[in-house]
Amino acid sequence: MKKIGLALVLLIATATWASNDGMPATASAASANPERGRKLLVNRQETGCVLCHAIPGMKEGGDMGPNLQGLSQRLSAEQIRYRIADPRLLNPQTFMPAYFSTQGLHNVAKPLMGKTILTEQGLEDIVAYLLNATKGP
């Protein structure tokens, strides 16, 4: 029953913010922690972000995705959250995973069905890190 409830909440949230270019803060934004966000960004098994993106404050980083230097100067917190939650909403051909969506996914292992890659807190922690680390000079 909990899985159905979570799926319903995510579906309603997706419908609410899918029509624009931003996703409102979740309840977990109030307790967002940039240090936890940094740890998630460098964790290759949990997020893999550093495999594709050069991220300020991190030694390793890929070049398949956009460089995130100055990100907070180009995008708002809502826009950053939106792009992490489900980048397919802006670019259906992207290879970036939908970190906070379960809609339209294929070949998902049974134990992971209905689960998002990031928790609500994890999403907000990453947004907090990116807002702080990409401010620029």
Backbone as CSV, one residue per row, in Angstrom:
resi,resn,N_x,N_y,N_z,CA_x,CA_y,CA_z,C_x,C_y,C_z
1,MET,0.817,-1.195,0.000,0.000,0.000,0.000,0.861,1.259,0.000
2,LYS,2.007,1.225,0.736,2.897,2.381,0.767,3.437,2.699,-0.612
3,LYS,3.762,1.657,-1.401,4.297,1.859,-2.745,3.271,2.545,-3.632
4,ILE,2.027,2.153,-3.526,0.967,2.757,-4.326,0.802,4.219,-3.929
5,GLY,0.854,4.497,-2.628,0.731,5.875,-2.150,1.868,6.744,-2.647
6,LEU,3.103,6.234,-2.587,4.255,6.991,-3.062,4.147,7.229,-4.558
7,ALA,3.749,6.213,-5.300,3.599,6.360,-6.750,2.546,7.412,-7.077
8,LEU,1.452,7.431,-6.331,0.399,8.416,-6.553,0.897,9.824,-6.255
9,VAL,1.618,9.994,-5.153,2.180,11.303,-4.798,3.134,11.776,-5.887
10,LEU,4.012,10.881,-6.361,4.958,11.250,-7.413,4.240,11.595,-8.711
11,LEU,3.184,10.853,-9.035,2.422,11.139,-10.244,1.769,12.509,-10.166
12,ILE,1.167,12.832,-9.042,0.532,14.139,-8.862,1.577,15.238,-8.907
13,ALA,2.711,15.028,-8.237,3.780,16.035,-8.245,4.301,16.239,-9.654
14,THR,4.477,15.157,-10.405,4.973,15.265,-11.775,3.990,16.044,-12.627
15,ALA,2.722,15.762,-12.489,1.715,16.473,-13.275,1.698,17.953,-12.925
16,THR,1.972,18.281,-11.687,1.952,19.664,-11.243,3.104,20.466,-11.831
17,TRP,4.321,19.892,-11.840,5.461,20.673,-12.304,5.928,20.329,-13.695
18,ALA,5.337,19.331,-14.349,5.785,18.948,-15.688,5.399,19.972,-16.747
19,SER,4.481,20.843,-16.440,4.031,21.805,-17.436,4.884,23.071,-17.470
20,ASN,5.913,23.152,-16.648,6.770,24.330,-16.674,8.233,23.910,-16.650
21,ASP,9.095,24.847,-16.356,10.534,24.565,-16.367,11.117,24.533,-14.961
22,GLY,10.306,24.227,-13.984,10.797,24.183,-12.614,9.966,23.264,-11.755
23,MET,10.591,22.797,-10.696,9.905,21.936,-9.730,9.995,22.614,-8.374
24,PRO,8.873,22.844,-7.725,8.902,23.482,-6.408,9.696,22.662,-5.398
25,ALA,10.182,23.328,-4.385,10.919,22.655,-3.313,10.014,21.637,-2.633
26,THR,10.609,20.554,-2.208,9.878,19.556,-1.441,9.953,19.932,0.042
27,ALA,9.253,19.195,0.869,9.284,19.452,2.307,10.690,19.275,2.873
28,SER,11.498,18.448,2.232,12.860,18.188,2.709,13.834,19.326,2.424
29,ALA,13.435,20.312,1.643,14.333,21.437,1.333,14.742,22.181,2.596
30,ALA,13.867,22.215,3.578,14.170,22.926,4.820,15.354,22.312,5.563
31,SER,15.601,21.044,5.353,16.714,20.382,6.041,17.820,19.949,5.070
32,ALA,17.863,20.590,3.901,18.879,20.244,2.903,20.274,20.519,3.446
33,ASN,21.196,19.626,3.123,22.564,19.714,3.614,23.528,19.591,2.429
34,PRO,24.243,20.677,2.080,25.162,20.626,0.938,26.239,19.544,1.057
35,GLU,26.714,19.250,2.257,27.748,18.227,2.411,27.205,16.844,2.051
36,ARG,25.979,16.553,2.460,25.364,15.279,2.050,25.182,15.257,0.538
37,GLY,24.828,16.413,-0.032,24.682,16.507,-1.483,25.990,16.236,-2.194
38,ARG,27.086,16.773,-1.690,28.405,16.529,-2.283,28.726,15.039,-2.277
39,LYS,28.438,14.395,-1.157,28.712,12.955,-1.046,27.891,12.151,-2.043
40,LEU,26.656,12.553,-2.263,25.832,11.861,-3.257,26.371,12.078,-4.675
41,LEU,26.812,13.290,-4.961,27.311,13.595,-6.296,28.550,12.784,-6.656
42,VAL,29.421,12.532,-5.699,30.650,11.783,-5.992,30.452,10.274,-5.873
43,ASN,29.324,9.836,-5.350,29.075,8.412,-5.181,28.684,7.790,-6.526
44,ARG,29.614,7.084,-7.110,29.398,6.509,-8.440,28.309,5.451,-8.455
45,GLN,28.105,4.749,-7.361,27.083,3.702,-7.325,25.677,4.273,-7.116
46,GLU,25.546,5.316,-6.309,24.215,5.862,-6.014,23.711,6.800,-7.096
47,THR,24.577,7.691,-7.597,24.108,8.671,-8.570,24.904,8.661,-9.866
48,GLY,26.200,8.493,-9.775,27.038,8.498,-10.968,27.204,9.872,-11.592
49,CYS,26.832,10.926,-10.904,26.875,12.278,-11.480,28.264,12.654,-12.009
50,VAL,29.311,12.328,-11.246,30.668,12.703,-11.658,31.151,11.915,-12.872
51,LEU,30.448,10.889,-13.251,30.836,10.157,-14.457,30.583,10.990,-15.711
52,CYS,29.596,11.873,-15.663,29.213,12.656,-16.841,29.435,14.157,-16.707
53,HIS,29.478,14.665,-15.488,29.558,16.112,-15.275,30.832,16.527,-14.559
54,ALA,31.411,17.639,-15.004,32.453,18.312,-14.235,31.708,19.172,-13.218
55,ILE,32.015,18.969,-11.940,31.278,19.628,-10.867,32.259,20.429,-10.018
56,PRO,32.000,21.712,-9.801,32.905,22.522,-8.990,33.148,21.901,-7.618
57,GLY,34.405,21.937,-7.191,34.775,21.401,-5.889,35.082,19.921,-5.903
58,MET,35.094,19.311,-7.085,35.352,17.873,-7.183,36.483,17.626,-8.177
59,LYS,37.423,16.773,-7.780,38.577,16.482,-8.629,38.176,15.729,-9.879
60,GLU,37.376,14.673,-9.703,36.983,13.891,-10.859,35.747,14.505,-11.497
61,GLY,35.541,14.165,-12.740,34.369,14.662,-13.446,34.440,14.311,-14.911
62,GLY,33.294,14.017,-15.485,33.229,13.640,-16.879,32.921,14.818,-17.774
63,ASP,32.887,14.534,-19.064,32.570,15.596,-20.017,31.458,15.200,-20.982
64,MET,30.721,14.146,-20.647,29.595,13.739,-21.489,28.386,14.650,-21.266
65,GLY,28.218,15.104,-20.044,27.118,16.013,-19.724,27.653,17.423,-19.590
66,PRO,26.770,18.393,-19.438,27.210,19.779,-19.299,28.103,19.982,-18.070
67,ASN,29.075,20.868,-18.198,29.888,21.290,-17.071,28.978,22.101,-16.152
68,LEU,29.017,21.834,-14.864,28.100,22.494,-13.937,28.672,23.768,-13.316
69,GLN,29.845,24.194,-13.752,30.426,25.454,-13.284,29.444,26.589,-13.574
70,GLY,29.158,27.407,-12.597,28.270,28.550,-12.772,26.798,28.188,-12.929
71,LEU,26.431,26.969,-12.599,25.051,26.508,-12.778,24.040,27.413,-12.075
72,SER,24.342,27.798,-10.842,23.374,28.608,-10.082,23.249,30.031,-10.636
73,GLN,24.149,30.419,-11.517,24.034,31.718,-12.174,23.125,31.637,-13.399
74,ARG,22.935,30.412,-13.901,22.099,30.214,-15.088,20.702,29.705,-14.765
75,LEU,20.594,28.942,-13.667,19.329,28.293,-13.343,18.935,28.543,-11.887
76,SER,17.648,28.572,-11.640,17.132,28.703,-10.274,17.149,27.340,-9.595
77,ALA,16.920,27.335,-8.295,16.822,26.067,-7.554,15.721,25.198,-8.144
78,GLU,14.605,25.808,-8.520,13.480,25.061,-9.086,13.861,24.417,-10.415
79,GLN,14.630,25.140,-11.230,15.056,24.598,-12.513,16.090,23.483,-12.345
80,ILE,16.994,23.637,-11.399,17.985,22.593,-11.119,17.279,21.331,-10.632
81,ARG,16.364,21.486,-9.687,15.602,20.354,-9.139,14.851,19.623,-10.256
82,TYR,14.229,20.377,-11.142,13.457,19.840,-12.262,14.339,18.978,-13.160
83,ARG,15.538,19.476,-13.460,16.457,18.767,-14.353,17.006,17.489,-13.734
84,ILE,17.162,17.477,-12.429,17.632,16.270,-11.750,16.481,15.277,-11.612
85,ALA,15.315,15.768,-11.237,14.164,14.887,-10.990,13.807,14.065,-12.220
86,ASP,13.684,14.711,-13.374,13.347,13.980,-14.594,13.768,14.791,-15.816
87,PRO,15.022,14.654,-16.225,15.523,15.432,-17.367,14.813,15.102,-18.681
88,ARG,14.109,13.978,-18.735,13.382,13.607,-19.949,12.266,14.598,-20.265
89,LEU,11.817,15.338,-19.260,10.747,16.309,-19.490,11.225,17.459,-20.370
90,LEU,12.513,17.743,-20.351,13.089,18.786,-21.205,13.705,18.204,-22.472
91,ASN,14.263,17.010,-22.364,14.918,16.367,-23.493,14.602,14.866,-23.458
92,PRO,13.590,14.446,-24.195,13.193,13.033,-24.176,14.303,12.076,-24.626
93,GLN,15.319,12.578,-25.333,16.404,11.742,-25.829,17.608,11.686,-24.884
94,THR,17.534,12.342,-23.735,18.672,12.386,-22.823,19.034,10.993,-22.316
95,PHE,20.306,10.828,-21.988,20.714,9.580,-21.356,20.890,9.763,-19.857
96,MET,20.637,10.975,-19.365,20.693,11.220,-17.921,19.501,10.528,-17.258
97,PRO,19.740,9.794,-16.188,18.639,9.103,-15.509,17.622,10.062,-14.890
98,ALA,16.406,9.596,-14.769,15.355,10.316,-14.048,15.532,9.951,-12.576
99,TYR,16.136,10.846,-11.806,16.505,10.531,-10.432,15.343,10.576,-9.442
100,PHE,14.253,11.263,-9.803,13.142,11.374,-8.859,11.810,11.134,-9.569
101,SER,11.808,10.138,-10.447,10.596,9.771,-11.167,10.581,8.265,-11.366
102,THR,9.403,7.715,-11.412,9.249,6.290,-11.712,8.405,6.104,-12.970
103,GLN,8.035,7.188,-13.604,7.153,7.130,-14.770,7.930,6.786,-16.043
104,GLY,7.375,5.907,-16.855,7.921,5.607,-18.168,9.247,4.870,-18.172
105,LEU,9.591,4.222,-17.077,10.842,3.474,-17.018,10.600,2.041,-17.491
106,HIS,11.605,1.454,-18.137,11.472,0.104,-18.678,12.567,-0.789,-18.114
107,ASN,12.297,-2.077,-18.064,13.292,-3.062,-17.619,13.838,-2.769,-16.223
108,VAL,12.966,-2.386,-15.318,13.367,-2.095,-13.941,13.332,-3.390,-13.137
109,ALA,14.390,-3.650,-12.387,14.432,-4.849,-11.549,13.268,-4.822,-10.562
110,LYS,12.664,-5.969,-10.319,11.488,-6.043,-9.453,11.677,-5.366,-8.096
111,PRO,12.819,-5.567,-7.418,12.970,-4.910,-6.112,13.018,-3.371,-6.203
112,LEU,13.293,-2.842,-7.391,13.410,-1.388,-7.552,12.182,-0.742,-8.172
113,MET,11.217,-1.538,-8.580,10.005,-0.991,-9.199,9.291,-0.044,-8.238
114,GLY,8.891,1.097,-8.753,8.169,2.081,-7.956,9.052,2.898,-7.034
115,LYS,10.359,2.697,-7.083,11.288,3.444,-6.232,12.077,4.439,-7.077
116,THR,12.318,5.591,-6.522,13.143,6.581,-7.207,14.611,6.343,-6.859
117,ILE,15.505,6.829,-7.712,16.937,6.685,-7.456,17.311,7.514,-6.228
118,LEU,16.838,8.744,-6.205,17.098,9.627,-5.063,15.878,9.707,-4.159
119,THR,16.130,9.856,-2.893,15.049,10.188,-1.966,14.755,11.673,-2.107
120,GLU,13.667,12.100,-1.543,13.340,13.526,-1.528,14.473,14.311,-0.865
121,GLN,14.986,13.789,0.250,16.083,14.462,0.955,17.346,14.504,0.097
122,GLY,17.651,13.392,-0.573,18.825,13.348,-1.434,18.742,14.365,-2.560
123,LEU,17.567,14.485,-3.163,17.358,15.476,-4.214,17.642,16.874,-3.696
124,GLU,17.086,17.202,-2.536,17.271,18.544,-1.972,18.721,18.781,-1.531
125,ASP,19.391,17.745,-1.043,20.792,17.882,-0.644,21.665,18.203,-1.856
126,ILE,21.416,17.541,-2.981,22.183,17.810,-4.198,21.909,19.219,-4.705
127,VAL,20.659,19.635,-4.698,20.327,21.003,-5.122,21.051,22.012,-4.232
128,ALA,21.058,21.773,-2.927,21.743,22.683,-1.998,23.234,22.771,-2.315
129,TYR,23.880,21.633,-2.592,25.306,21.654,-2.933,25.529,22.438,-4.221
130,LEU,24.749,22.128,-5.234,24.947,22.797,-6.524,24.699,24.291,-6.449
131,LEU,23.743,24.709,-5.654,23.492,26.148,-5.489,24.692,26.850,-4.842
132,ASN,25.289,26.194,-3.864,26.424,26.794,-3.165,27.726,26.691,-3.953
133,ALA,27.965,25.561,-4.563,29.262,25.301,-5.210,29.387,25.956,-6.586
134,THR,28.279,26.354,-7.187,28.345,26.880,-8.551,28.078,28.380,-8.622
135,LYS,28.219,29.063,-7.512,27.964,30.503,-7.483,28.933,31.284,-8.357
136,GLY,30.124,30.773,-8.531,31.128,31.487,-9.330,31.991,32.372,-8.439
137,PRO,32.885,33.143,-9.077,33.825,33.977,-8.310,33.159,35.102,-7.561
